Amino acid sequence: MPSTPTQFARKTGQSTNWNDAKRRVLRAYREWIRAAPEIQTMYSVPLPIAVIRTRMRQEFERHRFVNKLPVVDVLLMQNNAEYQETMNFWKQTTHIMSYFKEENFRGDERLPKNFMQGFLEGRN
């Protein structure tokens, strides 16, 4: 764990053009990919590193076709805050596992859909 909370802090700034934004996004993506083994160890994630990296890629791909530069800048600011919180161990394992709904506690099916289904399954 880092000794100072500001170790992973990034200066907030605006992209001057699309090449600058692309460079900043790629840097952020590489930081996340390189941090996957450390995240797995810190948060005791019971998933292989490849699955963690795939999920990181999916999060970046989700915003791939954003075509407004100010929106990209806001997403980068949110990314920087998320990265700092994750790497400084300011989150709990449940926060990290919320990104893995399919693998996490039977996904969205952990609660019965109605009373009778839960009753027949023997759940409280």
C-alpha positions in Angstrom: 0.0 0.0 0.0 1.2 3.5 -0.7 2.6 5.6 2.2 0.9 8.8 1.0 -2.7 9.2 -0.2 -1.6 11.5 -3.0 0.7 8.9 -4.6 -1.9 8.0 -7.2 -3.4 11.5 -7.6 -3.5 13.0 -11.1 -3.7 16.6 -12.0 -7.0 17.5 -13.5 -6.8 19.0 -16.9 -8.5 19.4 -20.2 -7.5 17.8 -23.4 -6.3 20.2 -26.1 -7.3 18.0 -29.0 -8.3 14.4 -29.8 -4.7 13.2 -30.0 -4.1 14.5 -26.5 -7.3 12.8 -25.2 -6.4 9.5 -26.9 -3.0 9.6 -25.2 -4.5 10.3 -21.8 -7.0 7.5 -22.2 -4.4 5.0 -23.3 -2.2 6.0 -20.3 -5.2 5.4 -18.0 -6.0 2.1 -19.6 -2.4 0.9 -19.2 -2.3 1.9 -15.5 -5.4 -0.2 -14.8 -4.1 -3.2 -16.8 -0.8 -3.1 -15.0 -2.5 -2.8 -11.6 -4.7 -5.9 -12.1 -2.3 -8.3 -10.1 -2.0 -5.8 -7.3 -5.8 -5.3 -7.1 -6.3 -9.1 -7.1 -3.9 -9.4 -4.1 -5.1 -6.3 -2.2 -8.8 -7.1 -2.4 -8.5 -10.9 -2.3 -10.5 -11.2 -5.5 -11.2 -14.9 -6.2 -10.9 -14.5 -9.9 -7.9 -14.9 -12.3 -6.1 -11.8 -13.4 -7.2 -12.4 -17.0 -10.9 -12.0 -15.9 -10.1 -8.8 -14.0 -8.3 -7.4 -17.1 -11.1 -8.4 -19.4 -13.6 -6.5 -17.1 -11.3 -3.5 -17.1 -11.3 -3.6 -20.9 -15.1 -3.8 -21.0 -15.4 -0.7 -18.9 -13.2 1.2 -21.3 -15.0 -0.2 -24.3 -18.3 0.9 -22.9 -17.3 4.5 -23.6 -15.4 3.9 -26.8 -17.7 5.9 -29.1 -17.9 9.1 -27.0 -17.5 11.9 -29.5 -17.4 15.0 -27.4 -14.1 16.1 -26.0 -15.5 17.6 -22.7 -17.3 14.3 -22.0 -14.0 12.4 -22.5 -12.3 14.8 -20.0 -15.0 14.2 -17.4 -14.7 10.4 -17.9 -10.9 10.8 -17.4 -11.4 12.7 -14.2 -13.8 10.0 -12.9 -11.3 7.4 -14.0 -8.5 9.1 -12.1 -10.6 9.3 -8.9 -11.6 5.6 -9.2 -8.0 4.5 -9.8 -6.8 6.5 -6.8 -9.5 5.1 -4.5 -8.8 1.6 -5.7 -5.0 1.7 -5.4 -5.0 3.5 -2.0 -7.3 0.7 -0.6 -10.1 3.1 0.1 -12.6 0.6 -1.2 -13.9 -2.7 0.2 -13.9 -6.0 -1.6 -17.6 -5.8 -2.2 -17.1 -2.5 -4.1 -14.6 -4.3 -6.4 -16.8 -7.4 -6.7 -19.7 -5.3 -7.8 -18.0 -5.0 -11.2 -18.3 -8.8 -11.6 -22.0 -9.4 -11.4 -21.9 -12.8 -13.2 -19.3 -14.2 -10.9 -20.5 -12.4 -7.7 -22.8 -14.3 -5.3 -24.9 -15.8 -8.1 -25.2 -12.5 -9.8 -28.5 -10.7 -9.8 -30.3 -14.0 -9.0 -29.1 -14.0 -5.3 -32.6 -12.9 -4.1 -35.8 -14.7 -5.1 -38.0 -12.9 -7.6 -41.1 -13.3 -5.4 -42.2 -14.7 -2.1 -43.3 -18.1 -3.2 -40.1 -18.8 -5.1 -38.1 -18.0 -2.0 -40.5 -20.0 0.2 -40.2 -23.1 -2.0 -36.4 -22.8 -2.2 -36.3 -22.7 1.6 -34.8 -19.3 2.0 -35.7 -16.8 4.7 
